[in-house]
């Protein structure tokens, strides 16, 4: 590998053969020192006992939590975030303090706020109004995590026909709007190289344009395409693109957010990555 970026495991898509709270320890056993999660609870505001069990699972495993999603609704059912969803905006706002509390207790500073599908249950609410609401909610989220040094991430995604952010430029436009005129600046792009490629974005140009400046790429995730499986199973030039990111100044984590080829054996999917490259000090 031509780069020295650090890898971590998304335990919401990997190790799904195990109960959620066992996954951090499985990532550690596979040689990783850091993990990320989508929102790991069924509701925006879980009880204290649920929060404590999740935090204890991270601590007991001896890994760092380096990425966490805000509550995004029913992801298996097709929801992709509440940020721009008028009928569920209150849930998103109620979720912000809990995200910040988990981040403070575990030292996590990167928080992904999925934008949300264009709403089909808000009669009379225009796309413009949904975008206005999204800007308001993203600003509130950024303010909510600023006290712990947190950054809100905005991600283009694929496979969701009603999700309006498809390219790095789409997300960058929203980030610029939120940060304009004295708005919060602790907001940046989540560049999932798989999603960008599948959506037809020019990933090389996105890396060149958005790596480095304020509001640019603040977190990276990878999977190969086609298939969204581990690197080496598809056609994406992931190693070269990660090298380009590092050369352009990116020093953050690379989240492994892929579906293992054998969903019953996630650990087997790490064969492409030498064990000495899995730890934080690699």
Phi, psi and omega per residue, in radians:
X1 nan 2.397 -3.071
X2 -1.520 -0.100 -3.112
X3 -2.084 2.973 3.138
X4 -2.191 0.439 3.121
X5 -1.150 2.652 -3.083
X6 -1.594 2.441 3.132
X7 -1.793 2.574 3.008
X8 -2.480 2.920 -2.948
X9 -1.937 2.255 2.986
X10 -1.426 1.905 -3.043
X11 -1.495 0.171 3.000
X12 -1.662 -0.264 3.136
X13 -2.106 -0.389 3.026
X14 -1.845 2.676 -3.098
X15 1.090 0.486 3.117
X16 -1.245 -0.126 3.027
X17 -1.273 -0.158 3.137
X18 -1.977 2.700 2.983
X19 -0.990 2.570 -2.988
X20 -0.944 -0.740 -3.049
X21 -1.316 -0.155 3.049
X22 -1.596 -0.162 -3.020
X23 -1.249 -0.665 3.088
X24 -1.013 -0.717 3.118
X25 -1.154 -0.610 3.102
X26 -1.159 -0.676 3.084
X27 -1.106 -0.719 3.107
X28 -1.100 -0.752 -3.140
X29 -1.100 -0.487 3.115
X30 -1.450 -0.013 3.040
X31 1.848 0.069 -3.095
X32 -1.666 2.588 3.136
X33 -1.876 -0.049 -3.082
X34 -2.544 2.649 -3.120
X35 -2.454 2.879 2.973
X36 -2.375 2.814 -3.141
X37 -2.453 2.562 2.741
X38 -1.180 3.020 3.120
X39 -0.997 2.101 -2.945
X40 -1.568 0.268 -3.108
X41 -2.196 2.795 -3.080
X42 -1.394 -0.286 -3.104
X43 -2.251 2.884 -3.140
X44 -1.233 -0.494 -3.064
X45 -2.273 1.400 3.093
X46 -1.266 2.908 3.121
X47 -1.305 2.905 -3.106
X48 -1.053 -0.651 -3.107
X49 -1.118 -0.702 3.100
X50 -1.109 -0.784 3.117
X51 -1.033 -0.780 -3.098
X52 -1.117 -0.695 -3.141
X53 -1.124 -0.705 3.125
X54 -1.135 -0.828 -3.120
X55 -1.092 -0.709 3.128
X56 -1.125 -0.636 3.128
X57 -1.110 -0.671 3.092
X58 -1.166 -0.857 -3.115
X59 -1.074 -0.820 -3.080
X60 -1.123 -0.540 3.139
X61 -1.285 -0.346 -3.119
X62 1.335 0.505 3.087
X63 -2.020 2.844 3.055
X64 -1.711 2.471 2.975
X65 -1.585 2.048 -3.066
X66 -2.015 -0.022 3.088
X67 -2.766 2.447 -3.135
X68 -2.591 2.368 3.061
X69 -1.491 2.563 2.835
X70 -1.154 2.802 3.059
X71 -0.961 2.295 -3.034
X72 -2.137 0.242 -3.109
X73 1.489 -2.713 -3.114
X74 -1.551 1.560 -3.096
X75 -1.069 -0.824 3.100
X76 -1.058 -0.493 3.124
X77 -1.458 -0.028 3.076
X78 1.916 -0.135 3.076
X79 -1.146 2.582 3.116
X80 -2.421 0.828 3.062
X81 1.942 2.776 -3.098
X82 -2.009 -0.014 -2.993
X83 -0.975 -0.728 -3.081
X84 -1.891 0.263 -3.019
X85 -1.732 1.805 -3.023
X86 -0.987 -0.725 -3.051
X87 -1.196 -0.280 -3.065
X88 -2.223 0.336 -3.131
X89 -1.085 -0.635 -3.128
X90 -1.089 -0.668 3.107
X91 -1.066 -0.746 3.130
X92 -1.086 -0.779 -3.106
X93 -1.165 -0.628 3.096
X94 -1.176 -0.444 -3.104
X95 -1.339 -0.448 -3.022
X96 -0.990 -0.850 -3.118
X97 -1.092 -0.576 3.132
X98 -1.230 -0.700 3.066
X99 -1.033 -0.798 3.132
X100 -1.118 -0.647 -3.135
X101 -1.154 -0.738 3.079
X102 -1.107 -0.770 3.123
X103 -1.033 -0.725 -3.141
X104 -1.153 -0.719 -3.090
X105 -1.259 -0.509 -3.059
X106 -1.936 -0.029 3.124
X107 1.349 0.289 3.128
X108 -1.407 2.445 -3.077
X109 -2.266 0.075 -3.114
X110 -2.122 2.145 -2.977
X111 -2.330 2.009 -3.034
X112 -1.541 2.123 3.118
X113 -1.901 1.654 3.127
X114 -1.108 2.328 -2.940
X115 -1.145 -0.690 -3.106
X116 1.867 2.562 3.065
X117 -1.212 2.722 2.939
X118 -1.061 2.178 -2.979
X119 -1.290 2.327 3.071
X120 -1.907 0.163 3.132
X121 -2.072 0.283 -3.126
X122 -2.115 1.293 -3.095
X123 -0.972 2.291 3.101
X124 1.482 -0.049 3.107
X125 -1.663 1.962 -3.058
X126 -1.329 2.854 3.039
X127 -1.027 -0.628 3.126
X128 -1.094 -0.741 3.125
X129 -1.169 -0.644 3.084
X130 -1.107 -0.673 3.107
X131 -1.200 -0.633 3.056
X132 -1.064 -0.796 3.136
X133 -1.094 -0.726 3.129
X134 -1.044 -0.755 3.130
X135 -1.082 -0.711 3.112
X136 -1.107 -0.811 -3.081
X137 -1.208 -0.666 3.102
X138 -1.135 -0.666 3.083
X139 -1.114 -0.721 3.108
X140 -1.125 -0.713 3.122
X141 -1.107 -0.767 3.136
X142 -1.086 -0.725 3.094
X143 -1.133 -0.623 -3.088
X144 -1.188 -0.496 -3.136
X145 -1.841 -0.018 -3.095
X146 -1.095 -0.607 -3.079
X147 -1.158 -0.327 3.089
X148 -1.881 0.264 -3.139
X149 1.281 0.429 -3.060
X150 -1.471 2.772 3.083
X151 -2.174 2.318 3.033
X152 -1.515 2.324 -3.128
X153 -1.859 2.513 3.101
X154 -2.158 2.211 -2.926
X155 -2.135 2.217 2.859
X156 -1.248 2.433 3.117
X157 -2.292 2.819 3.100
X158 -1.991 2.951 3.057
X159 1.319 0.215 3.128
X160 -2.279 1.660 -2.968
X161 -1.009 -0.483 -3.097
X162 -1.716 0.092 3.108
X163 -1.461 2.148 -2.942
X164 -1.487 -0.225 -3.120
X165 -1.717 1.894 -3.052
X166 -1.938 -0.504 -3.051
X167 -2.126 2.882 3.070
X168 -1.047 -0.642 3.130
X169 -1.133 -0.636 3.090
X170 -1.031 -0.839 -3.123
X171 -1.195 -0.693 -3.136
X172 -1.083 -0.591 3.105
X173 -1.115 -0.716 3.109
X174 -1.189 -0.759 3.116
X175 -1.008 -0.777 3.140
X176 -1.103 -0.660 3.123
X177 -1.135 -0.772 -3.111
X178 -1.145 -0.655 -3.058
X179 -1.467 -0.188 -3.060
X180 -1.178 2.685 2.985
X181 0.966 0.801 3.074
X182 1.444 0.172 3.097
X183 -1.237 3.012 -3.100
X184 -1.110 2.477 -3.126
X185 -1.840 -0.042 3.130
X186 -1.525 1.033 3.104
X187 -2.496 2.402 -3.087
X188 -2.660 -3.066 -3.074
X189 -1.575 2.464 2.870
X190 -1.768 1.944 -3.122
X191 -1.684 1.662 2.993
X192 -1.527 1.893 -3.011
X193 -1.108 -0.504 3.075
X194 -1.151 -0.935 -3.109
X195 -1.028 -0.770 -3.127
X196 -1.057 -0.785 -3.110
X197 -1.133 -0.783 -3.117
X198 -1.115 -0.567 3.124
X199 -1.392 -0.035 3.104
X200 1.505 0.185 3.095
X201 -1.212 2.694 3.033
X202 -1.498 1.682 -3.011
X203 -1.117 -0.680 3.140
X204 -1.088 -0.753 3.115
X205 -1.167 -0.637 3.113
X206 -1.117 -0.735 3.105
X207 -1.072 -0.784 -3.122
X208 -1.139 -0.650 -3.036
X209 -1.432 -0.543 -2.919
X210 -2.090 0.118 3.056
X211 -1.599 2.137 3.054
X212 1.990 -1.019 -3.021
X213 -1.210 2.746 3.050
X214 -0.951 2.389 -3.090
X215 1.469 -0.001 -3.124
X216 -1.532 -2.696 -3.040
X217 -1.154 2.068 -3.103
X218 -1.976 -0.192 3.097
X219 -2.773 2.619 -3.077
X220 -2.281 2.446 3.006
X221 -2.278 2.715 -3.129
X222 -2.425 2.670 2.887
X223 -2.769 2.797 3.129
X224 -1.610 2.836 3.122
X225 -2.449 2.529 0.018
X226 -1.313 2.839 3.016
X227 1.907 -0.451 -3.067
X228 1.028 0.657 3.099
X229 -1.788 -2.950 -3.057
X230 -1.166 2.707 3.093
X231 -0.924 2.451 -3.120
X232 1.713 -0.172 3.126
X233 -1.657 -0.127 -3.106
X234 -2.343 -2.630 -2.979
X235 -2.001 0.014 -3.042
X236 -1.322 2.433 3.120
X237 -1.454 1.068 -2.955
X238 -1.121 -0.755 -3.100
X239 -1.108 -0.723 3.121
X240 -1.167 -0.687 3.137
X241 -1.185 -0.648 3.071
X242 -1.155 -0.641 3.062
X243 -1.103 -0.703 3.097
X244 -1.123 -0.698 3.095
X245 -1.059 -0.812 3.140
X246 -1.126 -0.719 3.135
X247 -1.103 -0.515 3.136
X248 -1.478 -0.059 3.042
X249 2.024 0.010 3.130
X250 -1.312 2.255 -3.114
X251 -2.193 0.134 -3.054
X252 -1.458 -2.907 -3.125
X253 -1.401 2.763 2.973
X254 -2.024 1.942 -3.134
X255 -1.459 2.254 3.054
X256 -1.482 1.742 -3.088
X257 -2.065 1.161 -3.114
X258 -2.240 2.844 3.056
X259 -1.583 2.104 3.140
X260 -1.103 2.496 -3.134
X261 -0.980 -0.644 3.033
X262 -1.909 1.726 -3.063
X263 -1.136 -0.205 3.098
X264 -1.563 -0.080 -3.088
X265 -2.573 1.319 -3.106
X266 -1.052 -0.659 -3.087
X267 -1.037 -0.543 -3.139
X268 -1.173 -0.333 -3.084
X269 -1.372 -0.090 -3.112
X270 -1.622 0.183 -3.103
X271 -1.039 -0.455 3.141
X272 -1.252 -0.300 -3.008
X273 -1.988 1.923 3.131
X274 -0.937 2.494 -3.055
X275 -1.035 -0.552 -3.120
X276 -1.295 -0.055 3.060
X277 -1.796 0.087 -3.053
X278 -1.633 -0.409 -3.096
X279 -1.407 2.842 -3.109
X280 -1.104 -0.496 -3.103
X281 -1.619 0.184 -3.100
X282 -1.061 nan nan
